[in-house]
Amino acid sequence: MTDFNNLVPVTETQFQGKLQQTVSAKALHSCLKVGNDFSTWIKGRIKEYDLIKGDDFLIFDSLEFRNQSTNNEQWTTKRGGDRKSTDYILTIGTAKELAMIENNEHGRAIRKYFIRCEEHLKNIAPAIQKKELKRLKARNEAENYSRPMCDALTIHRLSLGKETKPHNYTNEFNMINGIVLGMTAKAFRKTHNITGDIRDYLNEEQLSQIAYLERSNITLLDLGWSYEQRKAELIKLSQSYMTRLIGKEA
């Protein structure tokens, strides 16, 4: 029996703010033994069956499809205009439909595999729901510290006789995003080809770390620390936070 688990791995991913089972279209195409090249095949299917970006699929310039939710890792991306690196991430429902469309032995076998994956998901749904609730709690916590941090920044700049403009708040959030994610919110959206609030796509650990740094930043702003001082201190605090987190998981 073919081991589709290795050929077409089904992963749990934050897809449009919801934890969903997803599949790499490139892996699916390879396993279906389709005659057309990948780019022609996927674009043709999207057009022919009116698949909607954001609902049925997302696009990633990625050479490696990873399980973001369970491994707490981001998509590994390599840029530079290489079209071969572009992959389409499908919901399992879309992947099942595309497998069925092929109407061949490979397609029927893969469709049955996807059905088993969905049945497995139903069995473990309570655990997944609990995990998602913890993520939402972490997201709310991060949101709760955002406004107080902005207020603290406004007061800090007033004490220096400076006006606070929109880009000053953006710089503050980008500083924290850079520490946690390694990039700004704008870069994160571009890298992952998403729109809207990036926090809808972050996992529990990332959101909790952001909340911790926002809370710490409020204290540093109240103490009158400069941007450079705060950034250096937040980097240290972030490293200590990750060390403690790894210690708990060990």
C-alpha positions in Angstrom: 0.0 0.0 0.0 1.3 3.4 -1.0 2.5 5.6 1.9 0.8 8.8 1.0 1.8 10.2 4.4 5.3 10.8 3.0 4.2 11.6 -0.5 1.4 14.0 0.2 1.7 15.0 3.9 -1.4 16.6 5.4 -0.5 19.3 7.9 -2.4 21.6 10.3 -1.9 25.2 9.4 -3.2 28.6 10.3 -5.2 29.2 7.2 -7.1 32.5 7.1 -7.1 32.7 10.9 -8.4 29.1 11.3 -6.5 25.9 12.0 -7.1 23.7 9.0 -5.8 20.6 7.3 -3.8 21.7 4.3 -1.8 20.0 1.5 1.0 21.1 -0.8 -0.3 21.3 -4.4 3.1 20.5 -5.7 3.2 17.3 -3.7 -0.3 16.4 -4.8 0.5 17.1 -8.5 3.6 14.8 -8.3 1.6 12.0 -6.7 -1.3 12.2 -9.1 1.1 11.6 -12.1 -0.5 14.3 -14.1 0.8 14.8 -17.6 1.0 18.6 -17.6 3.7 20.5 -15.8 2.8 21.7 -12.3 2.3 25.4 -13.2 0.0 24.7 -16.1 -1.9 22.1 -14.1 -2.6 24.2 -11.0 -3.4 27.4 -12.9 -5.8 25.4 -15.2 -7.6 23.8 -12.3 -8.0 27.1 -10.5 -9.5 28.7 -13.5 -11.7 25.8 -14.6 -13.2 25.1 -11.1 -13.3 28.8 -9.9 -11.0 28.1 -6.9 -10.8 31.2 -4.7 -7.5 32.4 -3.3 -7.8 32.8 0.4 -10.7 30.3 0.7 -9.5 27.3 -1.3 -5.7 28.0 -1.6 -2.8 30.3 -0.7 0.4 30.9 -2.7 3.8 30.6 -1.2 7.2 31.1 -2.8 8.5 28.1 -0.8 10.8 25.2 -1.4 9.7 23.5 1.8 6.2 22.9 3.1 6.2 22.8 6.8 3.6 22.2 9.5 3.5 25.6 11.1 1.0 24.7 13.8 2.6 21.6 15.3 6.3 22.4 14.8 5.9 26.1 15.5 8.0 26.9 12.4 7.4 29.4 9.7 7.4 28.6 6.0 11.0 28.3 4.8 11.2 30.7 1.8 13.8 31.3 -0.9 13.3 34.2 -3.2 15.0 35.5 -6.3 12.4 34.9 -9.1 12.6 31.1 -9.3 9.2 30.1 -10.5 9.9 26.5 -9.6 9.8 27.5 -5.9 6.2 28.7 -6.0 3.8 26.3 -4.3 0.0 26.5 -3.8 -1.2 25.4 -0.3 -4.6 23.8 -0.6 -7.3 23.1 2.0 -7.8 19.3 2.3 -11.3 19.8 0.8 -9.8 21.4 -2.3 -7.1 18.8 -2.5 -9.7 16.0 -2.3 -11.7 17.6 -5.1 -8.6 17.9 -7.4 -7.7 14.3 -6.7 -11.3 13.2 -7.6 -11.2 15.2 -10.8 -8.3 13.2 -12.2 -10.5 10.1 -12.3 -7.6 7.7 -12.3 -6.3 5.1 -9.9 -3.8 7.5 -8.3 -6.5 10.1 -7.8 -9.0 7.7 -6.3 -6.4 6.3 -3.9 -5.3 9.8 -2.8 -8.9 10.9 -2.3 -9.5 7.9 0.0 -6.3 8.9 1.9 -7.6 12.4 2.4 -11.0 11.1 3.6 -9.1 9.0 6.3 -7.2 12.2 7.3 -10.5 14.0 7.7 -11.9 11.2 9.8 -8.8 11.2 12.0 -9.2 15.0 12.4 -12.7 14.4 13.7 -11.4 12.0 16.3 -8.8 14.4 17.6 -11.0 17.5 17.2 -11.4 18.1 20.9 -7.6 18.3 21.4 -7.3 20.6 18.4 -10.1 22.8 19.6 -8.3 23.1 23.0 -5.1 24.1 21.2 -7.0 26.7 19.1 -8.6 28.2 22.2 -5.2 28.6 23.8 -4.0 30.4 20.7 -7.0 32.7 20.8 -6.3 33.4 24.4 -2.7 34.3 23.6 -3.9 36.5 20.7 -6.3 38.4 23.0 -3.5 38.9 25.6 -1.3 40.4 22.9 -4.1 42.6 21.8 -4.8 43.8 25.3 -1.2 45.1 25.7 -1.2 46.9 22.3 -3.2 49.9 23.2 -1.5 50.5 26.6 1.9 50.2 24.8 0.8 52.9 22.3 -0.4 55.1 25.2 2.9 54.6 27.0 4.8 55.6 23.8 2.6 58.8 23.4 3.4 59.8 27.0 7.1 59.0 26.6 7.4 61.2 23.5 5.4 64.0 25.2 7.9 64.0 28.0 10.5 64.6 25.4 8.5 67.4 23.8 7.8 65.3 20.7 4.7 64.7 18.7 3.7 61.0 18.1 2.8 60.2 14.5 1.4 57.0 13.0 4.8 55.8 11.9 6.1 56.0 15.5 3.6 53.4 16.5 4.4 51.3 13.5 8.1 51.4 14.3 7.3 50.2 17.8 5.3 47.2 16.6 7.9 46.4 13.9 10.6 46.4 16.6 8.7 43.7 18.5 7.7 41.8 15.4 11.3 41.9 14.2 12.5 40.3 17.5 9.8 37.6 17.5 9.4 36.9 13.7 12.6 38.2 12.3 10.8 40.7 10.0 8.2 43.5 10.0 4.5 42.9 9.6 4.7 44.2 6.0 7.5 41.8 5.2 5.6 38.9 6.8 2.6 39.6 4.7 4.7 39.7 1.5 6.7 36.6 2.4 3.5 34.5 3.2 1.4 36.2 0.6 -1.4 37.1 3.0 -3.4 40.2 3.9 -4.9 41.6 7.0 -3.7 41.3 10.6 -0.6 39.0 10.8 -1.6 37.9 14.3 -4.4 35.8 12.7 -1.5 33.6 11.3 0.7 33.4 14.3 0.8 30.4 16.7 0.3 30.5 20.4 4.0 30.7 21.3 4.6 33.6 19.0 1.6 35.5 20.3 2.5 34.9 23.9 6.0 36.1 23.2 4.7 39.3 21.6 2.4 39.9 24.6 5.3 39.5 27.0 7.5 41.9 25.0 4.7 44.5 24.7 4.1 44.3 28.5 7.9 44.7 29.1 8.1 47.6 26.6 5.4 49.5 28.5 7.6 49.4 31.6 10.7 50.5 29.7 8.7 53.4 28.1 7.5 54.4 31.6 11.2 54.5 32.7 12.1 56.8 29.9 14.4 54.5 28.0 15.3 55.4 24.4 14.4 53.3 21.4 17.8 51.8 21.1 17.9 51.0 24.9 14.5 49.4 24.8 15.3 47.3 21.7 18.5 46.0 23.2 16.7 45.1 26.5 13.8 43.5 24.7 16.1 41.3 22.7 17.7 40.1 26.0 14.3 39.5 27.5 13.2 37.6 24.4 16.2 35.3 24.6 15.5 34.6 28.3 11.8 34.0 27.4 12.7 31.4 24.8 15.2 29.8 27.1 12.5 29.3 29.7 10.0 28.1 27.1 12.5 25.5 25.8 13.1 24.4 29.4 9.4 23.8 30.0 9.1 21.7 26.9 12.2 19.6 27.6 
